[in-house]
Amino acid sequence: MRWFASSSTGPRSDAVVDGEALLTPALLNAVSGLELVSLARRRRSIEGAHPALRHGREEEFFQHRPYVVGDDLRAVDWRASARTGHPLLKERHQPSRRPLTLLLDTSASMEFPEESSKLRQAKVLAAALAFLALRRGDAVELQCLRGSRFEKVARWKPAPRFLHALSRVIAPLAASGEGDLPAALSAAGSSALRHGLVVVLSDLYGDEERLVSALSAIRRAAEVAVLHVLSPAERRIPAGLPALQELEGGSVVSLDGAALGAYASRVADWRQRLRAGARSAGADFQDADSGEPAVDVLRRWLGRMS
């Protein structure tokens, strides 16, 4: 089914997001207690087992960061703090060799709406997830949807002062062109994703059966999670709107009272089918409203995985 969500007649694009706006200190502090837990570990935990994570032999020094009220004082590096004149924490990580691959939808439909776009939300979520993975010692690869393929944009390895590198790459990304998400997922190359965590950030427009089949194929090689980024305006059409324009393709559809009344329930059914299909394929699934603070999405998703 093809979905419509905008009455605008002109193209839209996100304003360039500088590094500070993409990964703010407040956001980093809010997600610092979260962890990208293995989905398999989560399932075993639900069943009552609590296995250890696959870490390296010992913790390694990662970087210093400013002390925040509430941090464990035992982690303060007093020697470094004395040199700089302000308290610094010594962060450590335990390499787990569980790479994270972020598959980011950058097709034209992701630019909606202008004031709080789906792509803006997806970029913040992607940057935060990359931060969590790099902090724990895992490599991160970012791929963006280009037509019927995902193209590699960047790959990062754990290193001090990586935050600027994340923002510099992710912030300027813009939405454009039509995308075939199911085809791109099918061509992602399961061998390259083996033994890692794959996170798909998309509005999931496309053929549902092909999408679920592609997720199932990836799941045979890696753990998969889907963050379904949708706008409130796509879930329920504002009253009085006379027509909708297709976000990818440009077709215009006129609306009447019956169409307005049926739209919300059709979208709800569609989202439920996507959620059920993704989970049947072995993928984790989380709704991510474009108007919701990214940290709330991450807390709701990662909090229940702990």
N, C-alpha and C positions, 0 to 999 in steps of 0.2 A: 504494500500500500504506500502511496506517495503522500507526504504530509506537507501542509502549507502553514506558514507561521508569520508572514509579514505582508503588510499592505504598502510598504515603501516601494518607490519606483526607482530609487538610485542605489548604487553600491555603497557598502559600509565597510569600515576597517577600524580596528582598535587604534587608539592613540598609542604612540610608542611609550612603553612603560619602562621607566628608569629602574636601575638596580635596587634603589631603596624602596620603591613602591611595590616591586615584585616580591621581595623577601624582606619584609620589615623586621626590625628587632622584636616587635611585639608578636609577630607570627612565629618567628623562630623560638622565642621563649615559650609560646603556648604549645608548640608541638614537641618541645624538647623531651617530654615524658612519654611520647608515643614511640612505638617500635613496629617495624615491618616484620611481623611474626609470620612464620611459615604457615600456610593454610593447612598443611598436613598436621602440624603441631597443634593448631587450633582444634582440628577434629579429634585428635587423640586426647586433648585436654577436656573436651566435652565428654569424652568417654571415661574420663577419670585418670588417664595416664599423664605424666608430666616429664617427658624426656628432655634431656639437655639439648641445647642448640649445638650446631656443628661449628664451634669456634676454633680459633688457632690455639696454640699451646699456652699462650699468655697474652695479657693485654699489652698493647703498644701505645706509646705516646702519639696523640693525634694533633692537638693544637691547644693554645691558650684562648680563653674567652673571658670577657668581663664577668665578675661575680654579680649575680642577681639575688635579691632578697629571697630566702627560702632554699638556696643551694646548700649542699652539704659542705660544711666548713672543712671537713677532712680532705676535700678535693682542692682546696686553695693551695697554690704554689707560692709560698711566702717569699722565697728568694726572688722569683720573677716579679712578685708584687712590690717588693722593696725597690727593685730597679726602676719600675715604671711609676711608682707612686700611687697606684690604685690596685685594688684586689683583683687577681686573675685566677681563674680555675684552670687546672690541668685536665684536659679531656683525653680519655683513652678509648680505644676500641679493640674489639676482638674480631679479627678477620674471619668471615664465615664462608667466603667463596660462593656466594649466592647472588650472582649478578642481577641487576634490575634493568629491564628493557621497557621503556616508555613508548607506547605507540599513540601518538598524538594526532587527532583528526584536525587538519587545517583546511578542510574544504569550505566553500563559501557559506554553507549553512551555519557554520560555527561563529560567524561574525554577528549574529543576531542575539539580543538587541543592542543598539548602539551604546546605550548608557551603562549596560552591565552585561557584556557579551559572554556567550558560552565559551569562546576561545580565551577570553581574559581569565575566567574561572579555571579552565583547563590548564592554562599556563602556570597559574599560581599553585594549583594542586601538583602539577608535574615537578615544579621547582622544589616544593616542600618534600615530596617523596624522594627526589634525588638527594636532597639534603640528608634525610633520614638514612638512606642507603649508604651514602658516602661516609657519614658519621660512624656507621657500624663496620666500615671496612670493605664494602662491596662496590664493585665497578658499576657504572650506570651508562646506558646507551639510550640516546633519544633518536627516534625515527618519526618523520612527519608524513602524513598522507598526501600523495601527489597523484591524482587520478586513480589508477587501479594498483598503485604500488606504495609501499612505505619506503622512504628514502632516509638513509642515515644522515643525521645532522651533526651529531657530536657524540663523543665518548669520553667519559671522565673516570679517572682512577682516584682513590682516596689520597688526599694531600691537603696540607694546611692552606688556608685562604682560598678555598674553592668557591666561596659564595659569589664573588664577583664574576667568575667564569660562568657559573650557572645563569646569572641574570643577564650577562652580556649576550649569551646565545639565545636564551628562551624569550626574553622580553620583546625583541623586535619581530618575532614570528607573526605573520599576518595570514588571514584566511583568504583563499581565492580558488576559483575553478570548481568543477564538479568532481566528486569523489565517489569511488566504488569501494566502500569499506569491506564488504564480504570478500571481494576479489583480492584486495590488498592483504587482508588477514590470511587468506589461503596461500598467498605467495610470500608470506613473511619469512619462510625458511625455518622449519621447526628445529633443524640441526643446530642452527646458530643460536637458538633460544634454550637449548637443552640445560636442564637442571637449575634454571633461574626462575625469577618471578617476572611475568609479563603483565603490565597494566595498560589497558586500553582506555583512553580518555576520549569520548565521542558522544555525539547526540544519537548515534546508532541508526541513522537513516539508511535504508537499503533493504534488500530481501531478507526476511527473517530466517528462513530455512537455511539459506547459504551462510548467513552470519553465524548461526548456531553450529553448523557443520564445521566452519573454519575455526571457531573457538574450541570445538572438540578435538580437532587435529592438533592445535597448538598445545592443548592440555595433555596430550600423550607424551609431549617432550618437556613441558615446563608447567609450573603453577600459573594460573591465569586469574586476573581480577579485572572487572569491568566497572568503570566509573561512568555512569550514564548522566551526562551533563545536558540539562534541559532548562529552558527558560519558563518562568511562570506564564508568560504570554502564549507559550506553545501548548500549555496544558489546558488553558481556558481562554477563549476568545472574548475580548472586551465587548460589551453590549453596544450595538449601534455601528459596528464596523461593517461597511458594505461589501468589501472584497478582500481577498488574500492573494499575495503574490508568492509564487514558489521561490524558495531561497536558491535553489540550483536549477536553472532552466528558464525562469522568468515567466512561466505561465500564470495567468490570473484567473481566479475562480470567484464568482459572485456568491454572496451569502444571502440566505433567507432565514426566517425564524426557526424553521425545522433544522436547518444545517447548524445553526448556532447551538440549539438544544442538544443535538446529537454529538457534537464535536468532543466535548469534555469526556463523555463516557467512552467514546472511541479511543481517545488518547489513553485513558486509564486502562482499557482492555489491552491496548498495544503494549503499554509499559509492563503490564502483568505478564503478557506472553513473552516479552523479552527477558524479564527476570526469571521466569520459569525455564525458558529455553537455555539461558546461560548456565543456570544451576544444574540443569540436566546434562550439560556438556562438561560439568566439573569445574566451572568457573565461579569465583565469588562475584557478587553483584551489589553495587551500591548506587543509590540515587544521589545526584549532586546538583542541586538547584543553583543556577547561575547567579541568583540574587542572594544566596546564603553565604555567610562568611566561610571561607575555605577551611578554617580551623575547625568549625563545627562539623563539616563533612568528614574531615579526617578523624576527629574524635569519635564520631558515631561509627565510622567504619573500623578504624584500627582499635578503638576501645573494645569493641565486641570480639576482636580477634585475639586479644590478650589472654 
